[in-house]
Amino acid sequence: MRKKSGIVRYTAKQIKDKIARGDDRTNWAKVSATTGARLEASIRADMDDVQGELDWTRSVIGVPSPKDHINIRIDHDVLEWFKKNGRGYQTLMNNVLRAFVQTRRQGES
């Protein structure tokens, strides 16, 4: 099955025309009112922004192992919980399963 592309391309002139017509959803008044200090504070508050030295002690060297393609039946509510996190929910499910397996392996030793 072929995936539909969600990418739309516009020329610079088309973008300017859309802004002039008011077709964009950007709040330009809010953008103009944002000060440099407020922007810096927003950047500092970003939890995804690394604020110091990176901790590489738990890094893994090498190429990840290939994944196996399987069909699996998951309870609806469980699948919805993972999907509500957006893109990457399958990776998140894999990470949860991996953590479970690692705790079981530690108990075996």
Biopython code that builds the backbone (N, CA, C, O; Angstrom):
import numpy as np
from Bio.PDB.StructureBuilder import StructureBuilder

atoms = [
    (1, "MET", "N", (0.840, -1.167, 0.000)),
    (1, "MET", "CA", (0.000, 0.000, 0.000)),
    (1, "MET", "C", (0.890, 1.236, 0.000)),
    (1, "MET", "O", (1.865, 1.310, 0.747)),
    (2, "ARG", "N", (0.552, 2.184, -0.827)),
    (2, "ARG", "CA", (1.356, 3.393, -0.944)),
    (2, "ARG", "C", (0.868, 4.459, 0.038)),
    (2, "ARG", "O", (-0.332, 4.706, 0.155)),
    (3, "LYS", "N", (1.801, 5.080, 0.734)),
    (3, "LYS", "CA", (1.446, 6.112, 1.697)),
    (3, "LYS", "C", (1.143, 7.419, 0.973)),
    (3, "LYS", "O", (1.772, 7.750, -0.032)),
    (4, "LYS", "N", (0.169, 8.153, 1.501)),
    (4, "LYS", "CA", (-0.130, 9.476, 0.965)),
    (4, "LYS", "C", (0.847, 10.470, 1.567)),
    (4, "LYS", "O", (1.162, 10.410, 2.756)),
    (5, "SER", "N", (1.317, 11.375, 0.739)),
    (5, "SER", "CA", (2.251, 12.385, 1.217)),
    (5, "SER", "C", (1.468, 13.560, 1.774)),
    (5, "SER", "O", (0.528, 14.034, 1.135)),
    (6, "GLY", "N", (1.836, 14.036, 2.949)),
    (6, "GLY", "CA", (1.191, 15.185, 3.547)),
    (6, "GLY", "C", (1.961, 16.466, 3.295)),
    (6, "GLY", "O", (1.656, 17.505, 3.882)),
    (7, "ILE", "N", (2.957, 16.398, 2.425)),
    (7, "ILE", "CA", (3.816, 17.554, 2.179)),
    (7, "ILE", "C", (3.208, 18.416, 1.082)),
    (7, "ILE", "O", (2.846, 17.925, 0.013)),
    (8, "VAL", "N", (3.104, 19.702, 1.365)),
    (8, "VAL", "CA", (2.623, 20.668, 0.382)),
    (8, "VAL", "C", (3.723, 21.695, 0.190)),
    (8, "VAL", "O", (4.296, 22.184, 1.164)),
    (9, "ARG", "N", (4.020, 22.023, -1.046)),
    (9, "ARG", "CA", (5.085, 22.981, -1.329)),
    (9, "ARG", "C", (4.484, 24.262, -1.897)),
    (9, "ARG", "O", (3.582, 24.225, -2.734)),
    (10, "TYR", "N", (5.001, 25.397, -1.427)),
    (10, "TYR", "CA", (4.578, 26.705, -1.906)),
    (10, "TYR", "C", (5.811, 27.501, -2.305)),
    (10, "TYR", "O", (6.890, 27.333, -1.736)),
    (11, "THR", "N", (5.633, 28.364, -3.286)),
    (11, "THR", "CA", (6.713, 29.284, -3.637)),
    (11, "THR", "C", (6.687, 30.427, -2.625)),
    (11, "THR", "O", (5.716, 30.586, -1.885)),
    (12, "ALA", "N", (7.755, 31.220, -2.597)),
    (12, "ALA", "CA", (7.812, 32.361, -1.688)),
    (12, "ALA", "C", (6.681, 33.334, -1.992)),
    (12, "ALA", "O", (6.098, 33.908, -1.072)),
    (13, "LYS", "N", (6.363, 33.527, -3.267)),
    (13, "LYS", "CA", (5.275, 34.438, -3.650)),
    (13, "LYS", "C", (3.931, 33.903, -3.163)),
    (13, "LYS", "O", (3.105, 34.668, -2.665)),
    (14, "GLN", "N", (3.706, 32.601, -3.301)),
    (14, "GLN", "CA", (2.449, 32.016, -2.826)),
    (14, "GLN", "C", (2.308, 32.185, -1.314)),
    (14, "GLN", "O", (1.210, 32.439, -0.818)),
    (15, "ILE", "N", (3.396, 32.046, -0.591)),
    (15, "ILE", "CA", (3.348, 32.222, 0.869)),
    (15, "ILE", "C", (3.021, 33.665, 1.212)),
    (15, "ILE", "O", (2.184, 33.920, 2.078)),
    (16, "LYS", "N", (3.673, 34.618, 0.540)),
    (16, "LYS", "CA", (3.378, 36.036, 0.791)),
    (16, "LYS", "C", (1.920, 36.350, 0.479)),
    (16, "LYS", "O", (1.274, 37.096, 1.215)),
    (17, "ASP", "N", (1.398, 35.785, -0.609)),
    (17, "ASP", "CA", (-0.007, 36.005, -0.973)),
    (17, "ASP", "C", (-0.941, 35.428, 0.091)),
    (17, "ASP", "O", (-1.949, 36.048, 0.430)),
    (18, "LYS", "N", (-0.613, 34.241, 0.620)),
    (18, "LYS", "CA", (-1.441, 33.633, 1.671)),
    (18, "LYS", "C", (-1.453, 34.502, 2.926)),
    (18, "LYS", "O", (-2.497, 34.684, 3.553)),
    (19, "ILE", "N", (-0.297, 35.033, 3.285)),
    (19, "ILE", "CA", (-0.219, 35.903, 4.468)),
    (19, "ILE", "C", (-1.042, 37.163, 4.235)),
    (19, "ILE", "O", (-1.768, 37.607, 5.124)),
    (20, "ALA", "N", (-0.930, 37.747, 3.027)),
    (20, "ALA", "CA", (-1.687, 38.968, 2.711)),
    (20, "ALA", "C", (-3.196, 38.721, 2.773)),
    (20, "ALA", "O", (-3.949, 39.598, 3.196)),
    (21, "ARG", "N", (-3.638, 37.543, 2.357)),
    (21, "ARG", "CA", (-5.068, 37.194, 2.409)),
    (21, "ARG", "C", (-5.519, 36.798, 3.809)),
    (21, "ARG", "O", (-6.718, 36.723, 4.077)),
    (22, "GLY", "N", (-4.568, 36.544, 4.702)),
    (22, "GLY", "CA", (-4.919, 36.093, 6.047)),
    (22, "GLY", "C", (-5.185, 34.597, 6.113)),
    (22, "GLY", "O", (-5.852, 34.128, 7.035)),
    (23, "ASP", "N", (-4.671, 33.842, 5.144)),
    (23, "ASP", "CA", (-4.888, 32.398, 5.095)),
    (23, "ASP", "C", (-3.974, 31.606, 6.011)),
    (23, "ASP", "O", (-4.175, 30.405, 6.192)),
    (24, "ASP", "N", (-2.972, 32.255, 6.593)),
    (24, "ASP", "CA", (-2.092, 31.518, 7.495)),
    (24, "ASP", "C", (-2.669, 31.546, 8.906)),
    (24, "ASP", "O", (-3.529, 32.371, 9.214)),
    (25, "ARG", "N", (-2.198, 30.651, 9.752)),
    (25, "ARG", "CA", (-2.706, 30.546, 11.118)),
    (25, "ARG", "C", (-1.720, 31.095, 12.144)),
    (25, "ARG", "O", (-1.871, 30.863, 13.343)),
    (26, "THR", "N", (-0.720, 31.817, 11.673)),
    (26, "THR", "CA", (0.269, 32.371, 12.583)),
    (26, "THR", "C", (-0.272, 33.638, 13.228)),
    (26, "THR", "O", (-0.844, 34.496, 12.556)),
    (27, "ASN", "N", (-0.086, 33.744, 14.530)),
    (27, "ASN", "CA", (-0.488, 34.939, 15.257)),
    (27, "ASN", "C", (0.679, 35.920, 15.193)),
    (27, "ASN", "O", (1.546, 35.927, 16.066)),
    (28, "TRP", "N", (0.691, 36.752, 14.141)),
    (28, "TRP", "CA", (1.824, 37.648, 13.897)),
    (28, "TRP", "C", (1.946, 38.706, 14.983)),
    (28, "TRP", "O", (3.055, 39.156, 15.270)),
    (29, "ALA", "N", (0.839, 39.115, 15.594)),
    (29, "ALA", "CA", (0.909, 40.096, 16.680)),
    (29, "ALA", "C", (1.672, 39.510, 17.866)),
    (29, "ALA", "O", (2.472, 40.198, 18.501)),
    (30, "LYS", "N", (1.419, 38.235, 18.158)),
    (30, "LYS", "CA", (2.118, 37.574, 19.259)),
    (30, "LYS", "C", (3.599, 37.410, 18.925)),
    (30, "LYS", "O", (4.456, 37.579, 19.793)),
    (31, "VAL", "N", (3.898, 37.082, 17.671)),
    (31, "VAL", "CA", (5.291, 36.937, 17.249)),
    (31, "VAL", "C", (6.024, 38.266, 17.389)),
    (31, "VAL", "O", (7.144, 38.315, 17.898)),
    (32, "SER", "N", (5.387, 39.340, 16.937)),
    (32, "SER", "CA", (6.008, 40.659, 17.009)),
    (32, "SER", "C", (6.205, 41.123, 18.451)),
    (32, "SER", "O", (7.160, 41.836, 18.760)),
    (33, "ALA", "N", (5.285, 40.706, 19.335)),
    (33, "ALA", "CA", (5.344, 41.144, 20.736)),
    (33, "ALA", "C", (6.348, 40.345, 21.563)),
    (33, "ALA", "O", (6.678, 40.741, 22.682)),
    (34, "THR", "N", (6.829, 39.245, 21.037)),
    (34, "THR", "CA", (7.768, 38.410, 21.788)),
    (34, "THR", "C", (9.130, 39.099, 21.868)),
    (34, "THR", "O", (9.726, 39.437, 20.846)),
    (35, "THR", "N", (9.605, 39.299, 23.075)),
    (35, "THR", "CA", (10.903, 39.945, 23.280)),
    (35, "THR", "C", (12.008, 38.900, 23.281)),
    (35, "THR", "O", (11.756, 37.704, 23.432)),
    (36, "GLY", "N", (13.215, 39.366, 23.112)),
    (36, "GLY", "CA", (14.365, 38.460, 23.143)),
    (36, "GLY", "C", (14.494, 37.759, 24.480)),
    (36, "GLY", "O", (14.829, 36.576, 24.535)),
    (37, "ALA", "N", (14.227, 38.485, 25.566)),
    (37, "ALA", "CA", (14.332, 37.890, 26.906)),
    (37, "ALA", "C", (13.282, 36.801, 27.086)),
    (37, "ALA", "O", (13.552, 35.747, 27.662)),
    (38, "ARG", "N", (12.085, 37.071, 26.584)),
    (38, "ARG", "CA", (11.011, 36.069, 26.713)),
    (38, "ARG", "C", (11.335, 34.819, 25.882)),
    (38, "ARG", "O", (11.066, 33.695, 26.305)),
    (39, "LEU", "N", (11.909, 35.033, 24.711)),
    (39, "LEU", "CA", (12.306, 33.919, 23.858)),
    (39, "LEU", "C", (13.397, 33.090, 24.535)),
    (39, "LEU", "O", (13.334, 31.861, 24.528)),
    (40, "GLU", "N", (14.396, 33.754, 25.120)),
    (40, "GLU", "CA", (15.466, 33.052, 25.828)),
    (40, "GLU", "C", (14.910, 32.251, 27.010)),
    (40, "GLU", "O", (15.340, 31.125, 27.256)),
    (41, "ALA", "N", (13.955, 32.834, 27.739)),
    (41, "ALA", "CA", (13.349, 32.132, 28.878)),
    (41, "ALA", "C", (12.598, 30.902, 28.398)),
    (41, "ALA", "O", (12.623, 29.860, 29.053)),
    (42, "SER", "N", (11.930, 31.018, 27.256)),
    (42, "SER", "CA", (11.203, 29.875, 26.693)),
    (42, "SER", "C", (12.163, 28.762, 26.295)),
    (42, "SER", "O", (11.877, 27.582, 26.497)),
    (43, "ILE", "N", (13.289, 29.141, 25.737)),
    (43, "ILE", "CA", (14.288, 28.148, 25.334)),
    (43, "ILE", "C", (14.855, 27.440, 26.569)),
    (43, "ILE", "O", (15.016, 26.220, 26.566)),
    (44, "ARG", "N", (15.159, 28.209, 27.631)),
    (44, "ARG", "CA", (15.692, 27.612, 28.864)),
    (44, "ARG", "C", (14.684, 26.673, 29.510)),
    (44, "ARG", "O", (15.074, 25.692, 30.144)),
    (45, "ALA", "N", (13.386, 26.959, 29.358)),
    (45, "ALA", "CA", (12.344, 26.140, 29.979)),
    (45, "ALA", "C", (12.053, 24.865, 29.188)),
    (45, "ALA", "O", (11.325, 23.995, 29.667)),
    (46, "ASP", "N", (12.606, 24.746, 27.994)),
    (46, "ASP", "CA", (12.349, 23.582, 27.154)),
    (46, "ASP", "C", (13.007, 22.353, 27.760)),
    (46, "ASP", "O", (14.229, 22.295, 27.891)),
    (47, "MET", "N", (12.181, 21.359, 28.132)),
    (47, "MET", "CA", (12.704, 20.144, 28.776)),
    (47, "MET", "C", (13.542, 19.295, 27.812)),
    (47, "MET", "O", (14.382, 18.509, 28.249)),
    (48, "ASP", "N", (13.317, 19.453, 26.507)),
    (48, "ASP", "CA", (14.059, 18.661, 25.533)),
    (48, "ASP", "C", (15.422, 19.262, 25.213)),
    (48, "ASP", "O", (16.268, 18.605, 24.606)),
    (49, "ASP", "N", (15.632, 20.500, 25.618)),
    (49, "ASP", "CA", (16.902, 21.158, 25.341)),
    (49, "ASP", "C", (17.933, 20.711, 26.369)),
    (49, "ASP", "O", (17.680, 20.761, 27.573)),
    (50, "VAL", "N", (19.077, 20.282, 25.897)),
    (50, "VAL", "CA", (20.135, 19.835, 26.796)),
    (50, "VAL", "C", (20.802, 21.061, 27.404)),
    (50, "VAL", "O", (21.305, 21.919, 26.679)),
    (51, "GLN", "N", (20.807, 21.148, 28.736)),
    (51, "GLN", "CA", (21.316, 22.330, 29.416)),
    (51, "GLN", "C", (22.762, 22.194, 29.881)),
    (51, "GLN", "O", (23.338, 23.162, 30.378)),
    (52, "GLY", "N", (23.338, 21.054, 29.734)),
    (52, "GLY", "CA", (24.707, 20.869, 30.215)),
    (52, "GLY", "C", (25.412, 19.812, 29.393)),
    (52, "GLY", "O", (25.081, 19.574, 28.231)),
    (53, "GLU", "N", (26.384, 19.190, 30.018)),
    (53, "GLU", "CA", (27.115, 18.124, 29.343)),
    (53, "GLU", "C", (26.205, 16.913, 29.152)),
    (53, "GLU", "O", (25.414, 16.569, 30.031)),
    (54, "LEU", "N", (26.328, 16.285, 28.008)),
    (54, "LEU", "CA", (25.556, 15.084, 27.736)),
    (54, "LEU", "C", (26.115, 13.907, 28.528)),
    (54, "LEU", "O", (27.327, 13.790, 28.707)),
    (55, "ASP", "N", (25.238, 13.049, 28.994)),
    (55, "ASP", "CA", (25.641, 11.842, 29.713)),
    (55, "ASP", "C", (25.686, 10.684, 28.721)),
    (55, "ASP", "O", (24.648, 10.160, 28.317)),
    (56, "TRP", "N", (26.883, 10.296, 28.339)),
    (56, "TRP", "CA", (27.054, 9.242, 27.345)),
    (56, "TRP", "C", (27.299, 7.873, 27.985)),
    (56, "TRP", "O", (27.615, 6.918, 27.275)),
    (57, "THR", "N", (27.159, 7.755, 29.312)),
    (57, "THR", "CA", (27.490, 6.499, 29.981)),
    (57, "THR", "C", (26.534, 5.377, 29.606)),
    (57, "THR", "O", (26.912, 4.207, 29.666)),
    (58, "ARG", "N", (25.305, 5.705, 29.220)),
    (58, "ARG", "CA", (24.328, 4.663, 28.873)),
    (58, "ARG", "C", (24.141, 4.528, 27.370)),
    (58, "ARG", "O", (23.196, 3.884, 26.914)),
    (59, "SER", "N", (25.046, 5.138, 26.592)),
    (59, "SER", "CA", (24.914, 5.073, 25.140)),
    (59, "SER", "C", (25.303, 3.681, 24.635)),
    (59, "SER", "O", (26.054, 2.950, 25.280)),
    (60, "VAL", "N", (24.778, 3.349, 23.487)),
    (60, "VAL", "CA", (25.043, 2.051, 22.875)),
    (60, "VAL", "C", (25.770, 2.304, 21.566)),
    (60, "VAL", "O", (25.322, 3.095, 20.736)),
    (61, "ILE", "N", (26.889, 1.630, 21.391)),
    (61, "ILE", "CA", (27.685, 1.800, 20.181)),
    (61, "ILE", "C", (27.286, 0.719, 19.182)),
    (61, "ILE", "O", (27.138, -0.452, 19.531)),
    (62, "GLY", "N", (27.118, 1.140, 17.935)),
    (62, "GLY", "CA", (26.830, 0.178, 16.893)),
    (62, "GLY", "C", (25.504, 0.453, 16.203)),
    (62, "GLY", "O", (24.765, 1.371, 16.559)),
    (63, "VAL", "N", (25.237, -0.356, 15.228)),
    (63, "VAL", "CA", (24.014, -0.242, 14.451)),
    (63, "VAL", "C", (22.917, -1.040, 15.151)),
    (63, "VAL", "O", (23.155, -2.168, 15.583)),
    (64, "PRO", "N", (21.716, -0.468, 15.268)),
    (64, "PRO", "CA", (20.645, -1.228, 15.923)),
    (64, "PRO", "C", (20.329, -2.499, 15.145)),
    (64, "PRO", "O", (20.450, -2.544, 13.921)),
    (65, "SER", "N", (19.925, -3.518, 15.873)),
    (65, "SER", "CA", (19.594, -4.775, 15.210)),
    (65, "SER", "C", (18.323, -4.592, 14.393)),
    (65, "SER", "O", (17.470, -3.771, 14.729)),
    (66, "PRO", "N", (18.205, -5.364, 13.316)),
    (66, "PRO", "CA", (17.004, -5.223, 12.481)),
    (66, "PRO", "C", (15.757, -5.686, 13.237)),
    (66, "PRO", "O", (15.822, -6.551, 14.110)),
    (67, "LYS", "N", (14.647, -5.098, 12.883)),
    (67, "LYS", "CA", (13.383, -5.445, 13.521)),
    (67, "LYS", "C", (12.723, -6.578, 12.743)),
    (67, "LYS", "O", (12.929, -6.710, 11.537)),
    (68, "ASP", "N", (11.932, -7.395, 13.432)),
    (68, "ASP", "CA", (11.133, -8.430, 12.788)),
    (68, "ASP", "C", (9.732, -7.893, 12.561)),
    (68, "ASP", "O", (9.165, -7.222, 13.424)),
    (69, "HIS", "N", (9.181, -8.192, 11.398)),
    (69, "HIS", "CA", (7.807, -7.788, 11.113)),
    (69, "HIS", "C", (6.873, -8.900, 11.578)),
    (69, "HIS", "O", (6.993, -10.049, 11.153)),
    (70, "ILE", "N", (5.933, -8.534, 12.467)),
    (70, "ILE", "CA", (4.966, -9.502, 12.962)),
    (70, "ILE", "C", (3.578, -8.871, 12.965)),
    (70, "ILE", "O", (3.437, -7.652, 12.873)),
    (71, "ASN", "N", (2.582, -9.698, 13.069)),
    (71, "ASN", "CA", (1.223, -9.223, 13.325)),
    (71, "ASN", "C", (0.891, -9.625, 14.749)),
    (71, "ASN", "O", (1.111, -10.770, 15.146)),
    (72, "ILE", "N", (0.364, -8.690, 15.511)),
    (72, "ILE", "CA", (0.086, -8.951, 16.915)),
    (72, "ILE", "C", (-1.248, -8.315, 17.272)),
    (72, "ILE", "O", (-1.588, -7.247, 16.762)),
    (73, "ARG", "N", (-1.989, -8.956, 18.130)),
    (73, "ARG", "CA", (-3.270, -8.413, 18.570)),
    (73, "ARG", "C", (-3.073, -7.786, 19.949)),
    (73, "ARG", "O", (-2.602, -8.433, 20.884)),
    (74, "ILE", "N", (-3.443, -6.515, 20.049)),
    (74, "ILE", "CA", (-3.284, -5.734, 21.274)),
    (74, "ILE", "C", (-4.668, -5.268, 21.712)),
    (74, "ILE", "O", (-5.499, -4.910, 20.877)),
    (75, "ASP", "N", (-4.915, -5.273, 23.018)),
    (75, "ASP", "CA", (-6.179, -4.748, 23.524)),
    (75, "ASP", "C", (-6.351, -3.305, 23.056)),
    (75, "ASP", "O", (-5.390, -2.536, 23.011)),
    (76, "HIS", "N", (-7.578, -2.951, 22.710)),
    (76, "HIS", "CA", (-7.869, -1.633, 22.150)),
    (76, "HIS", "C", (-7.408, -0.502, 23.069)),
    (76, "HIS", "O", (-6.768, 0.447, 22.617)),
    (77, "ASP", "N", (-7.734, -0.606, 24.357)),
    (77, "ASP", "CA", (-7.389, 0.481, 25.277)),
    (77, "ASP", "C", (-5.875, 0.635, 25.431)),
    (77, "ASP", "O", (-5.380, 1.750, 25.594)),
    (78, "VAL", "N", (-5.145, -0.468, 25.380)),
    (78, "VAL", "CA", (-3.686, -0.412, 25.489)),
    (78, "VAL", "C", (-3.104, 0.270, 24.249)),
    (78, "VAL", "O", (-2.241, 1.142, 24.360)),
    (79, "LEU", "N", (-3.576, -0.128, 23.081)),
    (79, "LEU", "CA", (-3.092, 0.466, 21.837)),
    (79, "LEU", "C", (-3.410, 1.959, 21.792)),
    (79, "LEU", "O", (-2.568, 2.757, 21.380)),
    (80, "GLU", "N", (-4.605, 2.339, 22.206)),
    (80, "GLU", "CA", (-4.985, 3.757, 22.211)),
    (80, "GLU", "C", (-4.088, 4.563, 23.149)),
    (80, "GLU", "O", (-3.742, 5.706, 22.851)),
    (81, "TRP", "N", (-3.710, 3.965, 24.288)),
    (81, "TRP", "CA", (-2.828, 4.669, 25.223)),
    (81, "TRP", "C", (-1.495, 4.982, 24.563)),
    (81, "TRP", "O", (-0.976, 6.089, 24.701)),
    (82, "PHE", "N", (-0.941, 4.010, 23.846)),
    (82, "PHE", "CA", (0.332, 4.244, 23.170)),
    (82, "PHE", "C", (0.164, 5.225, 22.016)),
    (82, "PHE", "O", (1.020, 6.085, 21.808)),
    (83, "LYS", "N", (-0.934, 5.105, 21.260)),
    (83, "LYS", "CA", (-1.150, 5.976, 20.105)),
    (83, "LYS", "C", (-1.358, 7.427, 20.501)),
    (83, "LYS", "O", (-1.039, 8.329, 19.727)),
    (84, "LYS", "N", (-1.889, 7.667, 21.696)),
    (84, "LYS", "CA", (-2.142, 9.061, 22.090)),
    (84, "LYS", "C", (-0.841, 9.841, 22.239)),
    (84, "LYS", "O", (-0.865, 11.071, 22.288)),
    (85, "ASN", "N", (0.288, 9.150, 22.310)),
    (85, "ASN", "CA", (1.588, 9.805, 22.374)),
    (85, "ASN", "C", (2.056, 10.278, 21.004)),
    (85, "ASN", "O", (3.099, 10.923, 20.891)),
    (86, "GLY", "N", (1.287, 9.958, 19.958)),
    (86, "GLY", "CA", (1.614, 10.437, 18.610)),
    (86, "GLY", "C", (2.560, 9.506, 17.878)),
    (86, "GLY", "O", (2.653, 8.311, 18.159)),
    (87, "ARG", "N", (3.258, 10.110, 16.924)),
    (87, "ARG", "CA", (4.183, 9.325, 16.098)),
    (87, "ARG", "C", (5.210, 8.623, 16.966)),
    (87, "ARG", "O", (5.633, 9.149, 17.996)),
    (88, "GLY", "N", (5.603, 7.442, 16.547)),
    (88, "GLY", "CA", (6.608, 6.699, 17.288)),
    (88, "GLY", "C", (6.029, 5.791, 18.353)),
    (88, "GLY", "O", (6.758, 5.281, 19.204)),
    (89, "TYR", "N", (4.709, 5.585, 18.312)),
    (89, "TYR", "CA", (4.102, 4.760, 19.355)),
    (89, "TYR", "C", (4.590, 3.316, 19.269)),
    (89, "TYR", "O", (4.679, 2.640, 20.294)),
    (90, "GLN", "N", (4.907, 2.835, 18.078)),
    (90, "GLN", "CA", (5.401, 1.463, 17.961)),
    (90, "GLN", "C", (6.797, 1.351, 18.580)),
    (90, "GLN", "O", (7.113, 0.345, 19.215)),
    (91, "THR", "N", (7.617, 2.360, 18.400)),
    (91, "THR", "CA", (8.929, 2.382, 19.026)),
    (91, "THR", "C", (8.785, 2.412, 20.541)),
    (91, "THR", "O", (9.525, 1.736, 21.256)),
    (92, "LEU", "N", (7.827, 3.201, 21.028)),
    (92, "LEU", "CA", (7.577, 3.257, 22.466)),
    (92, "LEU", "C", (7.153, 1.885, 22.987)),
    (92, "LEU", "O", (7.611, 1.451, 24.044)),
    (93, "MET", "N", (6.275, 1.201, 22.243)),
    (93, "MET", "CA", (5.853, -0.144, 22.651)),
    (93, "MET", "C", (7.051, -1.087, 22.690)),
    (93, "MET", "O", (7.172, -1.903, 23.604)),
    (94, "ASN", "N", (7.932, -0.978, 21.704)),
    (94, "ASN", "CA", (9.126, -1.819, 21.671)),
    (94, "ASN", "C", (10.016, -1.532, 22.874)),
    (94, "ASN", "O", (10.570, -2.452, 23.476)),
    (95, "ASN", "N", (10.153, -0.239, 23.225)),
    (95, "ASN", "CA", (10.988, 0.127, 24.370)),
    (95, "ASN", "C", (10.424, -0.417, 25.676)),
    (95, "ASN", "O", (11.181, -0.853, 26.545)),
    (96, "VAL", "N", (9.105, -0.395, 25.822)),
    (96, "VAL", "CA", (8.472, -0.946, 27.027)),
    (96, "VAL", "C", (8.727, -2.456, 27.100)),
    (96, "VAL", "O", (9.072, -2.980, 28.159)),
    (97, "LEU", "N", (8.559, -3.141, 25.986)),
    (97, "LEU", "CA", (8.813, -4.588, 25.962)),
    (97, "LEU", "C", (10.289, -4.885, 26.246)),
    (97, "LEU", "O", (10.608, -5.842, 26.952)),
    (98, "ARG", "N", (11.179, -4.068, 25.696)),
    (98, "ARG", "CA", (12.617, -4.269, 25.931)),
    (98, "ARG", "C", (12.944, -4.106, 27.413)),
    (98, "ARG", "O", (13.696, -4.906, 27.970)),
    (99, "ALA", "N", (12.386, -3.077, 28.059)),
    (99, "ALA", "CA", (12.629, -2.856, 29.485)),
    (99, "ALA", "C", (12.122, -4.046, 30.294)),
    (99, "ALA", "O", (12.778, -4.471, 31.245)),
    (100, "PHE", "N", (10.972, -4.581, 29.929)),
    (100, "PHE", "CA", (10.424, -5.748, 30.614)),
    (100, "PHE", "C", (11.363, -6.943, 30.475)),
    (100, "PHE", "O", (11.655, -7.628, 31.455)),
    (101, "VAL", "N", (11.836, -7.189, 29.249)),
    (101, "VAL", "CA", (12.741, -8.312, 29.007)),
    (101, "VAL", "C", (14.037, -8.144, 29.801)),
    (101, "VAL", "O", (14.554, -9.113, 30.358)),
    (102, "GLN", "N", (14.560, -6.918, 29.854)),
    (102, "GLN", "CA", (15.808, -6.698, 30.580)),
    (102, "GLN", "C", (15.629, -6.947, 32.084)),
    (102, "GLN", "O", (16.542, -7.469, 32.724)),
    (103, "THR", "N", (14.485, -6.590, 32.657)),
    (103, "THR", "CA", (14.275, -6.869, 34.076)),
    (103, "THR", "C", (14.176, -8.364, 34.313)),
    (103, "THR", "O", (14.643, -8.858, 35.340)),
    (104, "ARG", "N", (13.582, -9.087, 33.387)),
    (104, "ARG", "CA", (13.491, -10.551, 33.527)),
    (104, "ARG", "C", (14.849, -11.212, 33.382)),
    (104, "ARG", "O", (15.149, -12.180, 34.082)),
    (105, "ARG", "N", (15.666, -10.699, 32.483)),
    (105, "ARG", "CA", (17.008, -11.256, 32.290)),
    (105, "ARG", "C", (17.863, -11.033, 33.534)),
    (105, "ARG", "O", (18.652, -11.901, 33.906)),
    (106, "GLN", "N", (17.713, -9.877, 34.180)),
    (106, "GLN", "CA", (18.474, -9.603, 35.396)),
    (106, "GLN", "C", (18.076, -10.580, 36.503)),
    (106, "GLN", "O", (18.917, -10.989, 37.304)),
    (107, "GLY", "N", (16.800, -10.951, 36.549)),
    (107, "GLY", "CA", (16.323, -11.898, 37.562)),
    (107, "GLY", "C", (16.823, -13.318, 37.333)),
    (107, "GLY", "O", (16.908, -14.112, 38.271)),
    (108, "GLU", "N", (17.155, -13.638, 36.075)),
    (108, "GLU", "CA", (17.647, -14.973, 35.730)),
    (108, "GLU", "C", (19.080, -15.188, 36.208)),
    (108, "GLU", "O", (19.470, -16.318, 36.500)),
    (109, "SER", "N", (19.864, -14.117, 36.292)),
    (109, "SER", "CA", (21.278, -14.288, 36.640)),
    (109, "SER", "C", (21.527, -14.432, 38.098)),
    (109, "SER", "O", (22.674, -14.581, 38.517)),
]
sb = StructureBuilder()
sb.init_structure("model")
sb.init_model(0)
sb.init_chain("A")
sb.init_seg("    ")
for serial, (resi, resn, name, xyz) in enumerate(atoms, 1):
    if name == "N":
        sb.init_residue(resn, " ", resi, " ")
    sb.init_atom(name, np.array(xyz, "f"), 0.0, 1.0, " ", f" {name:<3s}", serial, name[0])
structure = sb.get_structure()
